[in-house]
Amino acid sequence: MAEASRATGPRRFALGDAAYRRALQLAGLLVFGIFLAVGVSLFLQAWPAFQHSGISFITGSTWDPNSATYGALPFIVGTLLTSVIALIIAVPVGIGAAIFLSEYAPRSISTVLGALVELLAAVPSVVYGLWGLLVLAPWFASTIEPRMTWLPFAHGPTLGVGLFLASVILATMVLPTIVAITRDLMNAVQPSAREAVLGLGGTRWQVVRHAIIPTVRTGMIGGVVLALGRALGETMAVTFVIGNSNVIPHSLLGPTQTLASLIANEFTEATEPFHAASLIAAAVLLLAIAVLVNVAARALVWSVSREVSELV
Amino acid sequence: MSVAAAPLDRRAYIRDVSARTLRRRQIRGGVYTTLCGLALLIALVPIVAIIGYTVSQGIGAWSVQFFTHLPTPSGIPGGGISNALIGSLIIDGLASLMALPVGIIVALFLSEQRNAVAGAVRFIVDVAAGLPAITIGLFAYAIVVVPQGHFSAFSASVALAVLMLPVVIRAGEGAIRSVPPDLWEAGIALGVRRARVARTVILPAALPGLITASLLAISRAVGEAAPLLFTAIGSTFLVTNLARPMASLPLVIYLDGIQAYPDLQRTAWGTALTLLVIVVLLNLGARLLARRMRRYTR
């Protein structure tokens, strides 16, 4: 370092090359440390709760702070159910929209409509929540949900708020992720793949079916898993419309709770023994699920292209 | 070749069959194309509905005093969100001061070095980009609020800064990478130190892209309510002291929006419109700069 800084030339703050390299690395390690600290500090804060509840924290379905009983199973189920239903709604719509944008729409229209769909990603989640609670919930309660009662698992009173509305809101929130990734993957398919199918006399749909979809399948699955990660951790929009009931949902229309909405609802009022620590333990579960899902998604998207993975 | 050698009726037969399969394939293609177009229409419905509702409900709440007055309890007219506007500005401003410089330096690190450390940092940043915002709020609670013993605007800034870091690092790395390597090589060939090349050549050339990255990070942070629930926690007063609880726009939307009082819900809509305008402007700015950057490097 000393030799490097003795180098020639007029200099003001220029670091020597070695020092500069080390300074950059230090910044990188700082950020690494911060994100590691997120996990470690939450785990330490949650430790008393894990010790208190043991395995029943994951397997128990009673959450009663008054008797210091903390079983997070309803929230794990609620989190997984809302996200999976959201994907069932969003995946066909998102992939269909992406196919239309990349293969059929004229370029100018595709740019404008694509930007509009991506604008959905910029809308803050509290605004989704407000819209869901004040606009969609009354409409769902009076019009949509009474017409759904023939479905299996869809019984009970139609409150508007509950598992189904939360899933619909989550579906709209993850839609832009799926559309953006799928469209960019499709735009990146080499022209020769399209031309091969066209040259054999294929129609435009056959190009999509036989050239485009097989090429982008892995990346597309990665995008969907990434969307799943986003849905699992979404807090505010869900908190508005989930119904906030600490039970395993018995109906598609029933109120329930997710890990994230549980924390948002109860944390500032957690004064009973082990209550706050148990909520942080719920956050640790959420964090673990989110990390697993994200690592899986990144591995899939990475395997296709680094460029696309930068988009998400 | 074989087709040409086939007898006449056989050629007619093949032409007939191929015409029929073509028609079938075209019909099937038409059906799927229509379905895809329908999917796009469905995807556009929520964005139109959300923006439409927020504008039509929010504009009614807007007035001069909505932006200049402090909130009033439900039932007393004339309240505003001035404290939340100032609170958001302070919280997000401080978060940006903490996150953006560090993020841009780390972006420089990732674009200049390819080693195990860079690989590990890139991996954790990519994973951190998908962390639920609420867990980051709890992190800030654990490391700032618990030691201090009280909720504060500062702890909210820490949470938002952690949230902004992955956004600015990933977008910033892309911006720096899009600077042509010739510029860097020219600097090195002149015998200029790497630190100086970065400061005087690379960063200025990447500036529009770095501003885009920063705007995206700010727009992510400005709309987040979840990490503020147990850090800034909200306030009905005008607070500028970083050590005290503070109001912010997304918190007002949540805290007023879940009330059953129509006038508070109106305030929530007005605040939602304000936030939407801010976020859309930030995103448009980021998009325009990104386009300029692309033209510049071409």
Interface residues (C-beta under 8 A of the other chain):
Chain A: A7 G9 R11 F13 A14 L15 G16 D17 A19 Y20 R21 A23 L24 Q25 A27 G28 L29 L30 V31 F32 I34 F35 L36 A37 V38 S41 L42 L44 Q45 P92 V93 G94 I95 G96 A97 I99 F100 L101 E103 Y104 A105 L113 A115 L116 V117 L119 L120 A122 V123 P124 S125 V126 V127 Y128 G129 L130 W131 L133 L134 V135 T172 L175 V179 G201 G202 T203 R204 W205 Q206 V208 R209 L226 G229 R230 L232 G233 E234 T235 M236 T239 F240 A260 I263 A264 F267 T268 I280 A283 L286 L287 A290 V291 V293 N294 V295 A297 R298 S309 E310 V312
Chain B: L22 R25 Q26 R28 G29 G30 Y32 T33 L35 C36 G37 L38 A39 L40 I42 A43 L44 P46 I47 A49 I50 I51 Y53 T54 V102 G103 I105 V106 L108 F109 L110 E112 Q113 V117 A118 A120 V121 I124 V125 D126 V127 A128 A129 G130 L131 P132 A133 I134 T135 I136 L138 F139 Y141 A142 I143 V146 V162 L165 I169 R170 A171 E173 G174 G191 R193 R194 A195 R196 A198 R199 S219 V222 G223 E224 A225 A226 L229 F230 I233 P250 I253 Y254 G257 I258 Q265 A268 W269 A272 L275 L276 V279 V280 N283 R287
